[in-house]
Amino acid sequence: MGNMQGAGKGRITSPPGINSGNEEGDGVVSLLQRYETVREELEQVINERESLRLEIEKLKNQICKENNPLTQLEGLLAQPDRGFGVVVYYRLRAVWGLCNQKLLTLSKELQKRLEGTDRESFRQQAMTLNAAKRQGLEAKIALLQAERQAVNKILTRLQHEARPARFLKRLTTQNVEPTILAEKTKLRVLERDIEALSRESEKLAKDLTEGYPGLSLPVRREINCAILALAQHLYLAFNEGNICDFALMAKQKALIEINFGSLIECQNIDRKIRELLIRFRNQTQKPDDLKKRTAWLKARMIYRDAQDALPDTECLNFIDTAFDDTTIRQQAFYQPIPVNVLALNFWNVRDALCNRSPEND
């Protein structure tokens, strides 16, 4: 009996809740294992992303290097059959730049020269148009001033009559005071109207150049005609040896897209460019020729709209090489050059044209 009791006392029993504790521990271990797996996968993704980023950077650098104009230039210069073509390409672009600068310079000079006379013409026209309006304002002011003078007389008389009435406190005072107040109110209204009309008249009489809207339509047309005449003149100056066509090609296309031929052909083009540049700089009758060509074009300009400053491109479809020589023009062999400097925007002529008033630009 005692042994049984001793044995009962020595038995180890599980404390309450031990099974649930084991289950929680297993859950924590599982969670840690999952965390470790996710962390390894994340690291792998990050490494892959970094590898892709480096690969993209490498491709970008390679593309930039291949598209770099300097790299392209080095590659072309290294080719025996293309090297001199690079020199020709940039010489042609220099011709284009020279002609464009001539157009821009002429445009600025003409605008500066003609703006003064155009501004004065605007002022004179505005003064003429406003003369009748000013006369009407002055007539209204004169009438109001006469009315003001009459009201002042009435006020003076009423105020003179009101003094003894106030002093003697007569009953007539009540009849005079409202009349005085009414006349004073009328006088204030008259003075206000006179002041407003006077300001309006002074505004019209001021120097009207403050409202100058910019070069007028006739002046802009005149400038544009001169610019287009110069563009044609420049085309004729560099047309020999197809230099103009080559220059247009060099302006429109990238260096790598153009091939001017063999070394001998490129040398011939380069020699012709230098020859034409020397001839152009030594021209002595250029101003006279330009004036004649401008007058010739002016008589033949066609405008689609009455407010257009630029002519219809179709009236510039040809360049006359003998516009001032009727004898040559009547010959059967004579043919004008079928080139439209405006439509092709030769020498970037549109940059120099006055399409709109400067105030609207």
C-alpha positions in Angstrom: 0.0 0.0 0.0 2.8 2.3 0.9 4.7 1.3 -2.2 1.8 2.1 -4.3 1.5 5.5 -2.8 5.2 6.1 -3.3 5.0 5.1 -6.9 2.0 7.4 -7.4 3.9 10.2 -5.9 7.0 9.7 -8.1 5.0 9.7 -11.4 5.8 12.7 -13.7 2.7 14.3 -15.2 2.6 16.8 -18.1 1.8 20.4 -17.0 -1.3 21.8 -18.4 -0.9 23.5 -21.9 2.4 21.8 -22.9 0.9 20.4 -26.1 -0.3 23.8 -27.3 3.2 25.2 -26.6 4.8 22.7 -28.9 2.4 23.6 -31.7 3.2 27.3 -31.3 6.9 26.5 -31.5 6.5 24.6 -34.6 4.6 27.5 -36.2 7.4 29.9 -35.4 10.0 27.6 -36.9 7.9 27.2 -40.0 7.4 31.0 -40.2 11.2 31.5 -39.9 11.8 29.0 -42.6 9.4 30.7 -44.9 11.0 34.1 -44.1 14.4 32.7 -45.0 13.1 31.3 -48.3 11.5 34.7 -49.2 14.6 36.6 -48.3 16.8 34.3 -50.5 14.3 34.8 -53.4 14.3 38.6 -52.9 18.1 38.7 -53.0 18.0 36.7 -56.2 15.5 39.1 -57.8 17.6 42.1 -56.7 20.7 40.6 -58.2 18.9 39.9 -61.4 17.6 43.4 -61.6 21.0 44.9 -61.0 22.4 42.6 -63.7 19.7 43.8 -66.1 20.4 47.4 -65.2 24.1 47.1 -66.0 23.3 45.4 -69.3 20.9 48.2 -70.2 23.5 50.8 -69.4 26.0 49.0 -71.5 23.6 48.9 -74.4 22.8 52.6 -74.0 26.5 53.5 -74.0 27.0 51.4 -77.1 24.1 53.1 -78.9 25.2 56.6 -77.9 28.7 55.8 -79.1 27.4 54.5 -82.4 25.1 57.6 -82.9 27.7 60.1 -81.7 28.4 62.5 -84.6 32.1 62.6 -83.5 32.2 58.8 -83.7 30.5 58.8 -87.1 32.9 61.6 -88.3 35.9 59.6 -87.2 34.6 56.5 -89.0 34.0 58.4 -92.2 37.4 60.2 -92.1 39.0 56.8 -91.7 37.6 55.6 -95.0 39.8 56.6 -98.0 36.8 57.0 -100.3 34.7 59.1 -97.9 37.1 61.2 -96.0 37.2 64.2 -98.4 33.4 64.0 -98.6 33.3 65.2 -95.0 35.2 68.4 -95.9 32.8 69.0 -98.8 29.7 68.4 -96.5 30.8 71.1 -94.0 31.9 73.5 -96.8 28.4 73.2 -98.3 26.8 73.9 -94.9 29.0 76.9 -94.5 27.7 78.2 -97.9 24.2 77.7 -96.6 25.0 79.5 -93.3 26.6 82.4 -95.2 23.5 82.9 -97.4 21.1 82.6 -94.4 23.1 85.3 -92.6 22.9 87.6 -95.6 19.1 87.2 -95.6 18.8 87.8 -91.9 21.0 90.9 -92.1 19.1 92.4 -94.9 15.8 91.8 -93.1 17.0 93.5 -89.9 18.4 96.5 -91.9 15.2 97.0 -93.9 13.0 96.7 -90.8 15.2 99.3 -88.9 15.3 101.6 -91.9 11.6 101.5 -92.7 10.1 101.5 -89.2 10.7 105.2 -88.6 8.8 106.3 -91.7 6.1 103.7 -91.1 5.6 104.9 -87.5 5.3 108.5 -88.6 2.8 107.5 -91.3 0.8 105.7 -88.7 0.8 108.8 -86.5 -0.3 111.0 -89.3 -3.1 108.7 -90.3 -4.3 108.3 -86.7 -4.3 112.1 -86.2 -6.4 112.6 -89.4 -8.9 109.9 -88.3 -9.1 111.4 -84.8 -9.5 115.0 -85.9 -13.2 114.8 -86.4 -13.7 113.0 -83.2 -11.6 115.6 -81.3 -13.7 118.4 -82.8 -16.8 116.7 -81.6 -15.4 116.4 -78.1 -14.3 120.0 -78.1 -17.8 121.1 -79.1 -19.3 119.1 -76.3 -16.8 120.5 -73.8 -17.7 124.1 -74.9 -21.4 123.4 -74.3 -20.8 122.0 -70.9 -18.5 124.8 -69.9 -21.2 127.3 -71.0 -23.7 125.4 -68.9 -21.3 125.3 -66.0 -20.9 129.1 -66.2 -24.7 129.6 -66.1 -25.0 127.3 -63.0 -22.2 129.2 -61.3 -24.1 132.4 -61.8 -27.3 130.9 -60.4 -25.4 129.6 -57.4 -23.8 132.9 -56.7 -27.2 134.6 -56.8 -28.9 132.0 -54.6 -26.1 132.1 -52.0 -26.3 135.8 -51.9 -30.0 135.7 -51.3 -29.6 133.0 -48.6 -27.3 135.0 -46.3 -29.8 137.6 -45.0 -32.4 134.8 -44.8 -30.1 132.7 -42.5 -29.3 135.8 -40.4 -32.9 136.9 -39.9 -34.0 133.2 -39.7 -36.8 133.9 -42.2 -39.1 131.2 -43.4 -37.8 131.6 -47.0 -34.6 129.9 -46.0 -36.2 126.6 -46.3 -37.1 127.3 -49.9 -33.6 128.6 -51.0 -31.4 125.8 -49.5 -32.8 122.9 -51.5 -32.3 124.9 -54.7 -28.7 125.6 -53.8 -28.0 121.9 -53.1 -29.6 121.0 -56.4 -27.5 123.5 -58.3 -24.3 122.3 -56.6 -25.1 118.7 -57.5 -25.6 119.8 -61.1 -22.3 121.7 -61.0 -20.4 118.6 -59.8 -21.9 116.5 -62.6 -20.9 119.1 -65.2 -17.4 119.3 -63.9 -17.0 115.6 -63.9 -18.3 115.3 -67.5 -16.0 118.1 -68.6 -13.0 116.5 -67.0 -13.8 113.1 -68.6 -14.2 114.6 -72.1 -11.0 116.7 -71.6 -9.0 113.5 -70.7 -10.4 111.8 -73.8 -9.4 114.7 -76.0 -5.9 114.9 -74.5 -5.5 111.2 -75.1 -6.3 111.6 -78.8 -4.0 114.6 -79.0 -1.0 112.8 -77.5 1.8 111.3 -79.6 0.0 108.5 -81.3 3.1 106.5 -81.9 2.5 104.9 -78.5 -0.2 102.8 -80.1 2.0 101.8 -83.1 1.0 98.2 -83.8 4.2 97.4 -85.7 5.2 97.3 -89.4 2.3 97.8 -91.7 1.2 95.3 -94.3 2.6 97.2 -97.3 6.0 97.6 -95.5 6.2 93.9 -94.6 5.3 93.0 -98.2 8.1 95.3 -99.4 10.6 93.7 -97.1 9.6 90.2 -98.0 9.9 91.0 -101.7 13.4 92.2 -101.2 14.3 89.1 -99.1 12.9 86.7 -101.7 14.8 88.6 -104.4 18.0 88.2 -102.5 17.3 84.5 -102.0 17.0 84.1 -105.8 20.1 86.2 -106.3 22.1 84.0 -103.9 20.8 80.9 -105.7 22.1 82.2 -109.0 25.4 83.1 -107.3 26.0 79.5 -106.2 24.1 77.5 -108.8 27.1 76.7 -110.9 28.2 73.1 -110.6 25.0 72.2 -108.7 26.4 73.7 -105.6 23.0 74.9 -104.5 21.5 71.5 -104.8 24.4 70.0 -102.9 24.0 72.6 -100.2 20.3 71.9 -99.8 21.1 68.2 -99.5 23.7 68.9 -96.9 21.2 71.0 -94.9 18.5 68.4 -95.0 20.4 65.2 -94.4 22.9 63.9 -91.9 26.6 63.5 -92.8 26.4 59.7 -92.7 23.5 59.7 -95.2 25.3 61.6 -98.0 28.0 60.4 -100.4 29.4 63.1 -102.8 31.2 60.6 -104.9 34.9 59.7 -105.4 37.9 61.7 -104.2 38.2 63.5 -107.5 34.5 64.4 -107.6 34.7 65.7 -104.0 37.8 67.8 -104.9 36.0 69.2 -107.9 33.0 70.2 -105.7 35.3 71.8 -103.2 37.2 73.7 -105.9 34.0 75.0 -107.3 32.7 76.2 -103.9 35.9 78.2 -103.3 35.7 79.7 -106.8 32.1 80.8 -106.3 32.8 82.2 -102.9 35.6 84.4 -104.3 33.4 85.5 -107.2 30.5 86.3 -104.8 32.7 88.4 -102.5 34.1 90.3 -105.4 30.8 91.2 -107.0 30.4 95.0 -107.6 26.9 95.3 -109.1 25.1 93.2 -106.5 23.1 96.1 -105.0 21.9 97.3 -108.4 21.0 93.8 -109.5 19.1 93.2 -106.3 17.1 96.4 -106.7 16.1 95.4 -110.2 15.2 91.9 -109.2 13.1 93.2 -106.3 11.2 95.5 -108.6 10.7 92.7 -111.1 9.3 90.4 -108.4 7.1 93.1 -106.8 5.2 93.5 -110.0 4.5 89.8 -110.1 3.6 89.0 -106.5 0.3 87.4 -106.0 -1.4 87.2 -102.5 -4.2 84.8 -101.7 -5.6 87.0 -99.0 -5.7 90.8 -98.7 -4.0 90.6 -95.3 -1.2 88.2 -96.3 2.3 89.5 -96.1 3.8 86.4 -97.8 3.0 85.8 -101.5 1.5 82.7 -102.9 4.4 80.2 -103.4 3.3 79.5 -107.0 4.2 82.9 -108.2 7.9 82.0 -107.3 8.0 78.8 -109.2 10.8 80.0 -111.5 13.9 82.2 -111.2 14.4 84.5 -114.2 18.1 84.8 -115.1 17.4 87.6 -117.7 14.5 89.5 -116.1 16.1 92.8 -117.1 16.9 91.8 -120.7 13.8 91.6 -122.9 15.9 90.5 -125.9 17.1 87.3 -124.3 13.7 86.6 -122.8 12.2 86.6 -126.2 14.6 84.0 -127.5 13.3 80.5 -128.1 16.2 78.9 -126.2 15.6 81.0 -123.0 14.3 79.0 -120.1 14.0 80.3 -116.5 15.3 78.0 -113.7 12.5 75.9 -112.2 13.4 76.5 -108.5 11.0 77.9 -105.9 13.2 79.4 -103.1 10.1 79.9 -100.9 8.6 76.5 -101.3 12.0 74.8 -100.7 12.9 77.3 -98.0 16.3 77.8 -99.6 18.8 79.4 -97.2 16.1 79.1 -94.5 14.6 82.2 -96.1 11.4 81.9 -94.0 13.4 82.8 -90.9 14.1 86.3 -92.5 10.6 87.0 -93.8 8.1 89.3 -92.0 5.1 87.2 -91.8 3.4 89.1 -89.0 3.7 92.4 -87.3 6.4 92.5 -84.6 3.8 93.3 -82.0 2.1 90.0 -82.7 5.3 87.9 -82.6 
